[in-house]
Amino acid sequence: MWRNEKYESVPLDVKGIDEDNSKGTRDSLYPKTTLLKSQQADEKPKDPKLWPYFKDGHRRIDYVLTYHVQKPQSTGKQSSKSCLGGCLCCKKRGQTNPPVPDPELASQEQRLDYHDDDQRLRREEFEENLREMGLEMEKEEGNKIPGVGFLKIHAPWEVLCREAEFMKLKMPTIKKYEVSHGNSIVEKVNRFMQKFTAPLQPKVGDRQIEHEKHLSYPFSREKQHLFDLSDRNSFFDSKTRSSIVYEILKRTKCTRAKYIMGIISLLGNGIYTSAYPLHDGDIDDVHAEVNDRKILYEEWASYSIFYKYQPIGLIRKYFGEKVGLYFAWLGVYTQMLIPAAIVGVIVFLYGCATVDDNIPSMEICDERNNITMCPMCDRACSYWKLVTACGTARASHLFDNAATVFFAIFMALWAAMFMEHWKRRQVRLNYLWDLTGFEDTEGKQKSHPRAEYEFHVMKKSLRKEKSPKTGNVKLTCTDRMPAYMTIIITMIFLICVTLAIVFGVVLYRVSIMTALHMSSTPTFRSNIRATVKTTGAIINLIIIIIMDEVYGAVARWLTIMEVPKTDKSFEERLIFKTFVLKFANAFTPIVYLAFFRGRLIGRPGKYIYVMGSYRMEECAHAGCLMELCIQLCITMLGKQLIQNNLFEIGVPKIKKLLRQRKIDPKHQEELNKTLHRHEKDHFLGPFVGLNPEYMEMIIQFGMVTLFVASFPLAPLFALLNNIIEIRLDAKKFVTELRRPIAVRAKDIGIWYTLLRGLSKVAVIVNAFVISFTSDFIPRLVYQYMYSPDGTLHGFVNHTLSYFNVTHFQPGTEPMEPMHLGYRVDTCRYKDYRDPPWSDTPYEFSREFWAILAARFAFVILFQNVVMLMSDFVDWLIPDIPKDISLKIHKERNLIIELFMKREQGKKYRNTMNDPSPQPLRSRPSSQA
């Protein structure tokens, strides 16, 4: 159905093919069209070494397939002419008259030769089908890279037009119109900001789009008169050409094998080793001609211009809409982090400025209070003075103060503003990129099932050959039930593994604290808390980084087992599994510190033990907020510096060195000067998709929003990381990776849903952090219910309960009861319990229940108020900017006007060609 009947297949023994047996064989196979010849005669040929063109310098390489070829023997290099001729004979290795041939080695060699012949025959069939689709090809084997053959593919003009019409690609028409900016106050402010930020704009030469715009319309061969076809070579840019060829590759099948194989199956079975479009040209050559890649390298992929905006339009033009949307979203996110970081720094500075006026920390640091605390562990630990926690109390005030509640509310509103701002930015980009009428390609993707799905459907149909109904065979939920059960069990098991790892780190902290208390070194005994906190956080970081890689591989394996039908379904299911596992891996230690540590410990004389003799760890007197802050800080900085930046820089370079290891280092420099564009791109890393980039930012977004009440500097760290991340990703896309296939998309897909969900969950999490992790509610309740003078004087004493040291369980009392130099009869511990001399000793006091009720009341109030404010912001800001709505309406009217004028022009030309006089009387007056 899709075969192009105008193109005749070229005979395999075609004469005149340029061959060079000393450097390998290059076979050009292309139809001889008169139009192509005339265009090539008028144009100056391009240098294939600098530009992605065939040997003739006229036909552009739109796509490249690579495959493995046997190394040439000493008797001479094998020409690919025999491969094209379909000859089945194949020379065997080792024809140097060995004395006694080994039967085992000979049989193994024969199997290898048969495997190579089978792969060659499948390639021949696939390439023959591509030629019938109208594509032109040129082969190159064993020239400079040993063992690698290149199949260069070119799509002629007729094929591009046919496929563009089938794909419904919007192309610019001959009609231009001036983009009016309006005279409203908002538009005037926008124009002023554009002039003010002009020095921050990249110099890419695409600023004209702000003043005039081409009307775009889905391409049609019957309506070619609507489009500007004066320069056919530039009408379809390189991004569009490669995406068209990729669509053809996906539709073309091999049918002579045991089962139908498409390009994905051919790659998976090693028949082809890689498939990729080419970059436009060189970037490091000073004398190289200007191309989009070089402009992106100079104006985007450079750390020296970190302060400039990104050339989003050029990124979309070169990499496609999907990549362009990712970098546009990353830019909006980074831009929105600026006010959040500023407010976070102000909150932190407020804590620094008021630390000396904080009454609770002043009471803790006052040695005159002489408060003796109960031991922090059994036997090895002894009584200690509350004044020794002075530094921790002062540091906790930096993050646990009155401004924390304000900052949590601000960040909830910030998340809502960010989501609304991105929606409006997305709509504006859809207008600029002519995606306003673009519908989701799910319907089209259903016509291209994944290779694994087709393979499983084929196996199911073979099992049902004896059944009378074998027409519409597909995988049902019953077929996938074993995979679903495996996925559920595996996901639950991995989450349990994450919990077990966190529990293991808890046991490490408990045991190392006991060991340090038993140490005879004064240095260790004086820095016990800092050592335990820091080492525990570092161990958590290392485990998170390692398990992230494990969980990513397991999530992909589970998704492959599920056998989704389309690429979109596969991607969404993979994203969901990966997000669940990595989110649990990153945030389980933080959730434990925020909500569980110090709450399941019991009391002196009746502590809770795990695994026999391990006593659950408790928080410092100032609360667990400081330890939560340390964990967040180390996790954020560690993931950003090690996992994100270091891995993204180091791993691609190591892989590139491994790929170049096949080449002799002595000839490396000389070879780099003679390599063509397709050979240079072969050494670049394959593009694995945007999921790792999005996942990295989603986890960071969770760090910024979920526990921001405990770490107001999180937006600042995220901002600094993203400034580097943008340029790092840009350099990776431009210099380290092969060019990705341009994919049309009008939004960021499931990632927006995850962001929306995180922003909602963040409100609840921050409400619980403020209520239960910090001392904000206890201070508030004490100040307005129990304080005699309405201040916080006496708050520390109010939070401490009494314990009679004679009530210790046998074997748990301190080994050194006289450690402080005096006998201790009663010690204090942080809790709201009745004293031992009351009628209900060690039971929860009335203050405990009053504070607990206040905590829950605050959670409900905070959640509803902030949610209401967020929904109000969502309602207040329209999703579609008014000026964009007007421009879209104007474009539709102009399209109709253009059609009417063209139809009137056709009628007028027909009347001029008609000899009858009647058309003169019916000639419209507007055409005069």
Sequence and secondary structure as in RCSB ss.txt:
>XXXX:A:sequence
MWRNEKYESVPLDVKGIDEDNSKGTRDSLYPKTTLLKSQQADEKPKDPKLWPYFKDGHRRIDYVLTYHVQKPQST
GKQSSKSCLGGCLCCKKRGQTNPPVPDPELASQEQRLDYHDDDQRLRREEFEENLREMGLEMEKEEGNKIPGVGF
LKIHAPWEVLCREAEFMKLKMPTIKKYEVSHGNSIVEKVNRFMQKFTAPLQPKVGDRQIEHEKHLSYPFSREKQH
LFDLSDRNSFFDSKTRSSIVYEILKRTKCTRAKYIMGIISLLGNGIYTSAYPLHDGDIDDVHAEVNDRKILYEEW
ASYSIFYKYQPIGLIRKYFGEKVGLYFAWLGVYTQMLIPAAIVGVIVFLYGCATVDDNIPSMEICDERNNITMCP
MCDRACSYWKLVTACGTARASHLFDNAATVFFAIFMALWAAMFMEHWKRRQVRLNYLWDLTGFEDTEGKQKSHPR
AEYEFHVMKKSLRKEKSPKTGNVKLTCTDRMPAYMTIIITMIFLICVTLAIVFGVVLYRVSIMTALHMSSTPTFR
SNIRATVKTTGAIINLIIIIIMDEVYGAVARWLTIMEVPKTDKSFEERLIFKTFVLKFANAFTPIVYLAFFRGRL
IGRPGKYIYVMGSYRMEECAHAGCLMELCIQLCITMLGKQLIQNNLFEIGVPKIKKLLRQRKIDPKHQEELNKTL
HRHEKDHFLGPFVGLNPEYMEMIIQFGMVTLFVASFPLAPLFALLNNIIEIRLDAKKFVTELRRPIAVRAKDIGI
WYTLLRGLSKVAVIVNAFVISFTSDFIPRLVYQYMYSPDGTLHGFVNHTLSYFNVTHFQPGTEPMEPMHLGYRVD
TCRYKDYRDPPWSDTPYEFSREFWAILAARFAFVILFQNVVMLMSDFVDWLIPDIPKDISLKIHKERNLIIELFM
KREQGKKYRNTMNDPSPQPLRSRPSSQA
>XXXX:A:secstr
    TT     TT S     TTS EEEEE    HHHHHHHHHS    TTTSSB TTSSSB  EEEEEE    BTT
B   THHHHHT      S  S  SS  HHHHHHHHHHHHHHHHHHHHHHHHHHHHHHTT EEEEEESSSSTTEEE
EEEE  HHHHHHHHHHHT EEEEEEEEE    SSHHHHHHHHHHHHTGGGS   S GGGGTEEEEEEE  GGGGG
GB  S HHHHS HHHHHHHHHHHHHH  B SSSS B HHHHHHTTSS EEE   SS SS TT    HHHHHHHHT
S GGGTTS   HHHHHHHH HHHHHHHHHHHHHHHHHHHHHHHHHHHHHHHHHHGGG HHHHHHH GGG  EE  
SSSSS   EEGGGGHHHHHHHHTTSSHHHHHHHHHHHHHHHHHHHHHHHHHHHHHHHTT TT   THHHHTTS  
HHHHHHHHHHHHHTTTSS  SS    HHHHHHHHHHHHHHHHHHHHHHHHHHHHHHHHHHHHHHHHHH   HHHH
HTHHHHHHHHHHHHHHHHHHHHHHHHHHHHHHHHHHH  SSHHHHHHHHHHHHHHHHHHHHHHHHHHHHHTTTTS
 EETTEE EETTTEE    BTTBSHHHHHHHHHHHHHHIIIIIIIIHHHHHHHHHHHHHGGGS GGGHHHHHHH 
 HHHHHHTSB    SHHHHHHHHHHHHHHHTTTTT TTHHHHHHHHHHHHHHHHHHIIIIIB        SS TH
HHHHHHHHHHHHHHHHHHIIIIISSHHHHHHIIIII SSSSSTTHHHHHEEEEEGGGS TT S S TTTTSS  S
EEEEES B  TTSSSTTSB HHHHHHHHHHHHHHHHHHHHHHHHHHHHHHHS SS HHHHHHHHHHHHHHHHHHH
HHHHHHHHHHHHH  SSHHHHT  GGG 
